[in-house]
């Protein structure tokens, strides 16, 4: 069984996947891992590209396909429940996340100790358009002010999280933007790692700024309510007598 499951949620990223898989293989050399590509209802050549790549790769490459697009959060959920590793590392399929940070995040999570549930990447030198950067900064400021999740940037797709913790989190269309807050709610802490963002190589984003912004406000209200109404999970141990 692999120690690490790398989950790549993607939709119509056929042109970006081969090079991304090359980079993952190089970054993870000497480690025991698998890659799970969650094809979120793609209409391009993703299936044929992955079929060809599976023959070429020396590491296990698994292809999960959603019948229709369900969004990034549910793609991560599908990958989490299929994962065989003790740690799930997530990375976006568009090539903007650099795979060299995956082992950095995994090692940071392991070294942080049992009190920590997730290693969250925080982007430096953003390559997005100015309007997208401004929207992201405002969203991160608002989320941090409301949820107090100790995180500057939760929108980064680079994360490493213990598989059992990830499976406990409530899933909705937007969970991936609130992972630190939800992990804290489960009684764990968050370790942060700075990562350098890159430009998208091919294609364009499948999600609009307005759609994400409007939905994000509603999701933020929901997560705020959840944190107010649910107590933080205490650590539990069995005391044996006799």
Helices and strands as residue ranges (DSSP letters): E 4-10, H 14-27, E 33-39, H 46-56, E 60-65, H 72-82, E 87-90, H 100-112, E 116-124, H 130-147, E 159-162, H 163-168, G 175-177, H 179-185, E 189-196, H 209-229
